[in-house]
Amino acid sequence: MTTLRLAINGAAGRMGQRLIALGSADASLKIVAALEYAGHALLGRDGGTIAGVAELGVPLSATLDVAAEALIDFSTPAGAEAAVRLCVERGLPLVMATTGLTAMQQQAIREAAAKIPVVWAPSMSLAVNVAMKLVDVAGRALKDHPSGADVEIIERHHRFKEDAPSGTALKFGEIVGGAMGHTSETHGREGRVGRRPHEEIGYHAVRTGDNPGEHTIIFGLMGETLEVTVRASNRDCYAHGALAAAKFVAKQKPGLYGMNDVLGL
């Protein structure tokens, strides 16, 4: 069995720890680097210990000093920007899982994909990406429904999430817009806002407790309603998806790929 040498950027974060824990238990993967920003309080400590598993002999580091065959970035926008530069310099396949990126940071990823293979998706969850396919099918089927279809997107995340709506919710909205031609959006409602425009997509962001992620896309018709809901019960679903993406991207030519490519959808 071929073993993929994998680097994790953002290794001491909540997702980075789960990537190390699950990746180290996968016989087809070998965690060779655990990366964090310079000055991080845990630099030098073993990445496996930080993740709550056995020691891996891989210290948390601010520099990539070993040979790797792919890198997963699950960090911050600043960390993601640094990871893109690093991967381009090293010719290293990249899985970009960080959200909340600026327009310039997103453009840097597109430019990097001309030189290296990149899997970039607003959500690494395999179930979320299947749900996106279902929403596309529903949107196209209901586009010309006689009563019209009102679309609302409700997303719930933990209290620590800094961006709203989530990148995943916005991607669902992009899919709806492409399938149905809806051209406007609103983020929550307050006061006497008047009759709902048919072409509008409504977003609602809920932040509560430790919810790892939940999205409901509502297609409201006259006389019936269709809802597509996907819920995470823990963060492992995102880690499993990112690890699957790493195995995929390591075999690809330079280019920009999505989770649909990973799943073969």
Residue pairs with C-beta under 8 A, 6 or more apart in sequence:
1 27
1 28
2 28
3 27
3 28
3 29
3 30
4 28
4 29
4 30
4 69
4 70
4 246
4 247
4 250
5 30
5 32
5 66
5 67
5 68
5 69
5 70
6 23
6 29
6 30
6 31
6 32
6 33
6 68
6 69
6 70
6 71
6 72
6 243
6 246
7 31
7 32
7 33
7 34
7 35
7 64
7 66
7 68
7 70
7 71
7 72
7 92
8 16
8 19
8 20
8 23
8 31
8 33
8 34
8 35
8 47
8 71
8 72
8 74
9 16
9 35
9 36
9 71
9 72
9 73
9 74
9 75
9 79
9 80
9 82
9 83
9 86
10 16
10 35
10 36
10 73
10 74
10 75
10 76
10 79
10 98
11 17
11 19
11 20
11 34
11 35
11 36
11 47
11 50
11 51
11 60
12 34
12 36
12 40
12 42
12 50
12 60
13 74
13 75
14 235
15 74
15 97
15 235
15 238
15 239
15 242
16 34
16 36
16 51
16 74
16 75
17 50
17 51
17 52
18 51
18 235
18 236
18 238
18 239
19 72
19 74
19 239
19 242
19 243
20 31
20 34
20 47
20 48
20 50
20 51
20 53
20 56
21 51
21 52
21 53
21 239
22 236
22 239
22 240
22 243
23 29
23 31
23 239
23 243
24 31
24 48
24 51
24 53
24 54
24 56
25 53
26 243
28 247
29 243
29 246
29 247
31 47
31 48
31 56
31 58
32 58
32 66
32 67
32 68
33 58
33 61
33 64
33 65
33 66
33 68
33 71
34 47
34 50
34 56
34 58
34 59
34 60
34 61
35 60
35 61
35 62
35 63
35 64
35 83
36 42
36 43
36 60
36 61
36 62
37 62
37 78
37 79
37 82
38 62
39 62
40 60
40 62
42 50
42 60
43 59
43 60
43 61
43 62
44 59
44 60
44 61
45 59
45 60
46 55
46 56
46 57
46 58
46 59
46 60
47 56
47 58
47 59
47 60
48 54
48 55
48 56
48 57
48 58
49 55
50 60
64 71
64 86
64 90
68 90
68 92
69 92
69 93
69 250
70 92
70 93
70 94
70 95
70 246
70 247
70 249
70 250
71 83
71 86
71 87
71 92
71 93
71 94
71 95
72 94
72 95
72 97
72 242
72 243
72 245
72 246
73 79
73 80
73 83
73 84
73 94
73 95
73 96
73 97
73 98
74 97
74 98
74 238
74 242
75 83
75 98
76 98
76 100
77 98
77 100
77 101
77 102
77 105
79 98
80 96
80 98
80 101
80 105
81 105
81 108
83 94
83 96
84 94
84 96
84 105
84 108
84 109
84 112
86 92
87 93
87 94
87 112
87 116
87 118
88 112
88 115
88 116
91 115
91 116
92 116
93 116
93 117
93 118
93 246
93 249
93 250
93 252
94 112
94 116
94 117
94 118
94 119
94 249
95 118
95 119
95 124
95 242
95 245
95 246
95 249
96 109
96 118
96 119
96 120
96 121
97 121
97 124
97 238
97 242
97 245
99 122
99 163
99 166
99 167
99 168
100 162
100 163
100 167
101 109
109 118
109 120
109 256
110 256
112 118
113 120
113 254
113 255
113 256
114 254
115 254
116 254
117 249
117 250
117 252
117 253
117 254
117 255
117 257
118 249
118 255
118 256
118 257
119 245
119 246
119 248
119 249
119 257
119 258
119 259
119 261
119 262
120 256
120 257
120 258
121 129
121 171
121 245
121 258
121 259
122 166
122 167
122 168
122 170
122 171
123 129
123 167
123 168
123 171
123 213
123 238
123 241
123 259
124 237
124 238
124 239
124 241
124 242
124 245
124 259
125 213
125 230
125 232
125 237
125 238
125 241
126 237
126 240
126 241
126 244
126 259
126 263
127 230
127 232
127 237
128 168
128 213
128 215
128 230
128 237
129 241
129 258
129 259
129 260
129 262
129 263
129 265
130 263
130 265
131 172
131 215
131 217
131 228
131 229
131 230
132 171
132 172
132 175
132 260
133 260
133 265
134 228
135 172
135 175
135 176
135 179
135 217
135 228
136 175
136 178
136 179
138 179
138 217
138 219
138 226
138 228
139 149
139 151
139 175
139 176
139 178
139 179
139 180
139 219
140 179
140 180
142 149
142 180
142 219
142 221
142 226
143 149
143 179
143 180
143 181
145 221
147 221
147 222
147 223
148 198
148 221
148 222
149 180
149 219
149 220
149 221
150 196
150 198
150 200
150 202
150 218
150 219
150 220
150 221
151 176
151 180
151 182
151 201
151 202
151 217
151 218
151 219
151 220
152 201
152 202
152 203
152 204
152 217
152 218
152 220
153 165
153 169
153 172
153 173
153 176
153 201
153 202
153 203
153 204
153 215
153 216
153 217
153 218
154 204
154 206
154 215
154 216
154 218
155 165
155 166
155 168
155 169
155 203
155 204
155 205
155 206
155 213
155 214
155 215
155 216
156 206
156 207
156 208
156 211
156 213
156 214
156 215
157 166
157 205
157 206
157 207
157 211
157 212
157 213
157 214
158 207
158 208
158 209
158 210
158 211
158 212
159 207
159 208
159 209
159 210
161 207
164 205
164 207
165 173
165 187
165 203
165 204
165 205
166 205
166 213
166 215
168 213
168 215
169 203
169 205
169 215
170 203
172 215
172 217
173 185
173 201
173 203
176 182
176 201
176 217
177 183
177 201
181 199
182 199
182 200
182 201
183 199
184 197
184 199
184 200
184 201
185 200
185 201
185 202
185 203
186 200
186 201
186 202
186 203
187 202
187 203
187 204
187 205
188 202
188 203
188 204
188 205
189 202
196 202
212 232
212 233
212 234
212 235
212 237
212 238
213 231
213 232
213 238
214 229
214 230
214 231
214 232
215 229
215 230
216 227
216 228
216 229
217 227
217 228
217 229
218 225
218 226
218 227
219 225
219 226
219 227
232 238
241 259
241 262
244 262
245 259
245 262
248 257
248 261
248 262
249 257
